[in-house]
């Protein structure tokens, strides 16, 4: 996580944040007040006031009527405005700068915990009884592997894990699922020697070229493995024989 910048007191950014907060709260309060005030006005009442009300009421009613004529549109507009100021923008900011906002407002939250404790505590115990205390979700092996693979695909785009690291982690997660069949080399593709093969220079060069540490030895049928040749021991034996 990146480090958040500290906004000092009494600087230009500080006052900009203060003005933004005041503006959002005021706008949200205005939307809430307009929702209650305008939605409580009936269309029939406004028409009556426009025709037979006092002069000042006629002026007010004539300005309000076109606005409240479509009540559902008005209600949706005011609620969206209220949500934008009180929920959408604050939630967007807190989601982006959650650590910084949480750390800054931790004393306020602690104060609220004490203030609302008599009401909040019984409700929280009821929720603990219904839902349980632990809500942490642990990833299953397949989900964790997918999560690691995602980091591998995004390597170099801001993540700390490289392709090699994610490959190692993914391989470790697959260990308990792998069987001998997954790791084996089919006998048809394995390099092996007949029990009667001569251990000459040509055979030695072939063994060294293959790079194996152990060579299966079969009798008659390649699937009839009767033993193994340790390449290191074979090289030592071959060297002693040469001397």
C-alpha positions in Angstrom: 0.0 0.0 0.0 1.3 3.4 -0.9 1.9 6.0 1.8 -0.7 8.7 2.1 0.3 12.4 2.0 -0.3 14.4 5.2 -2.4 17.5 4.8 -1.0 20.2 7.2 -3.3 22.6 9.1 -4.0 26.1 7.8 -2.6 25.5 4.3 -4.4 25.9 1.0 -5.2 22.2 0.6 -6.5 22.1 4.1 -9.0 24.8 3.6 -10.0 23.3 0.2 -10.9 20.0 2.0 -12.8 21.9 4.7 -14.8 23.8 2.1 -15.5 20.6 0.2 -16.8 18.9 3.3 -19.0 21.9 4.3 -20.3 22.1 0.7 -21.2 18.4 0.6 -22.9 18.4 3.9 -24.8 21.5 3.1 -25.8 20.1 -0.3 -27.0 16.9 1.3 -29.0 18.8 3.9 -30.6 20.9 1.1 -31.6 17.8 -0.8 -33.1 16.2 2.3 -35.0 19.4 3.1 -36.3 19.8 -0.5 -37.4 16.2 -0.5 -39.5 16.8 2.5 -40.7 20.3 1.5 -41.5 19.8 -2.1 -42.9 16.3 -1.9 -45.4 17.4 0.8 -47.0 19.8 -1.6 -50.0 18.5 -3.5 -50.6 19.3 -7.1 -54.2 20.2 -6.4 -53.3 22.5 -3.6 -50.8 24.3 -5.8 -53.3 24.8 -8.6 -55.8 26.3 -6.1 -53.1 28.6 -4.8 -52.2 29.7 -8.3 -55.8 30.6 -9.1 -57.2 32.0 -5.8 -54.3 32.4 -3.4 -52.8 35.6 -2.1 -50.5 37.4 -4.6 -47.3 36.1 -2.9 -48.7 32.6 -2.8 -49.6 32.7 -6.4 -46.0 33.7 -7.4 -44.6 30.9 -5.2 -47.1 28.3 -6.5 -46.5 29.2 -10.2 -42.7 28.7 -9.7 -43.1 25.4 -7.8 -45.8 23.7 -9.9 -43.6 23.0 -13.0 -40.9 21.5 -10.7 -43.2 19.2 -8.8 -45.5 18.3 -11.7 -43.6 15.1 -12.3 -43.4 13.9 -8.7 -41.5 10.7 -9.3 -38.9 12.4 -11.4 -38.5 15.0 -8.7 -38.2 12.4 -6.0 -35.6 10.4 -7.9 -33.6 13.6 -8.7 -33.5 14.7 -5.1 -32.6 11.3 -3.7 -29.8 10.9 -6.3 -28.4 14.3 -5.3 -28.6 13.4 -1.6 -27.0 10.0 -2.2 -24.2 11.6 -4.3 -23.3 14.0 -1.6 -23.8 11.8 1.5 -22.9 8.3 0.1 -21.3 8.0 -3.3 -18.6 10.7 -3.1 -17.7 9.9 0.6 -17.6 6.2 -0.1 -15.5 6.7 -3.2 -13.0 8.8 -1.2 -12.9 6.3 1.7 -12.5 3.4 -0.7 -9.5 5.0 -2.4 -7.9 6.4 0.8 -9.3 4.0 3.4 -6.2 3.7 5.5 -5.5 7.4 5.7 -9.2 8.3 6.4 -9.6 5.5 8.9 -6.4 6.5 10.8 -7.3 10.2 10.8 -10.9 9.6 12.1 -10.1 6.8 14.5 -10.4 9.1 17.6 -13.9 10.2 16.3 -15.0 6.6 15.8 -13.7 5.6 19.2 -15.8 8.5 20.7 -18.9 7.4 18.8 -18.3 3.8 20.1 -18.6 5.1 23.6 -21.5 7.5 22.9 -23.7 4.9 21.2 -22.5 1.9 23.3 -25.7 1.4 25.3 -27.6 1.0 22.0 -25.0 -0.5 19.8 -23.7 -3.2 22.3 -27.0 -5.2 22.6 -27.5 -5.1 18.9 -24.0 -6.3 18.2 -24.4 -9.2 20.7 -27.6 -10.1 18.9 -25.8 -10.1 15.6 -23.0 -12.2 17.1 -25.6 -14.7 18.3 -27.3 -14.9 14.9 -24.3 -14.7 12.5 -21.4 -15.6 14.6 -18.3 -13.5 15.5 -16.0 -14.6 12.7 -16.8 -13.2 9.2 -13.3 -13.8 7.7 -13.4 -15.6 4.4 -10.4 -17.9 3.7 -9.6 -18.9 0.1 -9.6 -22.5 -0.9 -6.6 -24.0 -2.6 -7.9 -23.5 -6.1 -9.0 -20.0 -5.4 -5.7 -19.1 -3.8 -3.9 -20.5 -6.9 -6.0 -18.4 -9.2 -5.3 -15.4 -7.0 -1.5 -16.0 -7.3 -1.9 -16.6 -11.1 -3.6 -13.2 -11.3 -0.7 -11.6 -9.7 1.6 -13.4 -12.1 -0.4 -12.0 -15.1 -0.2 -8.5 -13.6 3.5 -8.6 -12.8 5.2 -5.4 -13.7 2.0 -3.4 -13.4 2.6 -2.2 -9.8 2.6 -5.6 -8.0 5.5 -6.8 -5.9 5.6 -10.4 -7.1 7.6 -11.4 -10.2 6.7 -14.2 -12.6 9.3 -16.5 -11.1 7.9 -15.9 -7.6 4.3 -16.6 -8.6 5.5 -19.7 -10.5 7.2 -21.0 -7.3 4.1 -20.3 -5.1 1.8 -21.9 -7.6 4.0 -25.0 -7.8 4.0 -25.3 -4.0 0.2 -25.1 -3.9 0.0 -27.9 -6.5 2.3 -30.3 -4.5 -0.5 -32.0 -2.6 -2.5 -32.5 -5.7 0.2 -34.0 -7.9 0.7 -37.8 -8.2 3.6 -39.9 -9.3 1.9 -40.2 -12.7 2.1 -36.4 -13.1 5.9 -36.4 -12.5 6.9 -39.6 -14.2 8.5 -40.1 -17.6 6.7 -42.8 -19.7 8.9 -45.9 -20.1 8.6 -45.5 -23.9 10.5 -42.2 -23.6 12.9 -43.2 -20.9 16.6 -43.8 -21.7 17.5 -47.3 -20.6 20.1 -50.0 -21.3 19.7 -53.7 -22.0 21.1 -56.0 -19.4 23.6 -57.4 -22.0 24.7 -53.9 -23.3 28.4 -53.4 -23.5 29.7 -50.6 -21.3 32.0 -49.1 -23.9 33.0 -45.5 -24.8 30.0 -45.1 -27.1 27.6 -46.2 -24.3 29.3 -43.9 -21.8 29.0 -40.9 -24.2 25.3 -41.7 -24.7 24.8 -41.8 -20.9 26.6 -38.5 -20.4 24.8 -36.8 -23.3 21.4 -37.8 -21.7 22.4 -36.1 -18.5 20.6 -38.6 -16.2 21.9 -39.5 -12.8 20.4 -43.0 -12.9 19.9 -45.3 -15.9 17.3 -48.1 -15.8 18.5 -51.6 -16.9 16.0 -54.0 -18.4 16.1 -57.6 -19.3 14.5 -58.5 -22.7 11.5 -56.3 -22.6 12.1 -52.5 -21.9 9.3 -52.7 -19.3 11.1 -55.4 -17.4 13.3 -53.2 -15.3 15.7 -55.3 -13.2 18.1 -52.6 -11.8 19.6 -49.1 -12.1 23.0 -47.8 -13.0 24.3 -44.9 -10.9 26.1 -42.7 -13.4 28.6 -41.5 -10.8 29.5 -45.1 -9.8 29.7 -46.0 -13.5 32.1 -43.2 -14.2 34.3 -44.2 -11.3 34.2 -47.8 -12.4 35.0 -46.8 -16.0 37.9 -44.7 -14.9 39.4 -47.5 -12.7 39.0 -49.9 -15.6 40.9 -47.5 -17.9 43.8 -47.3 -15.5 
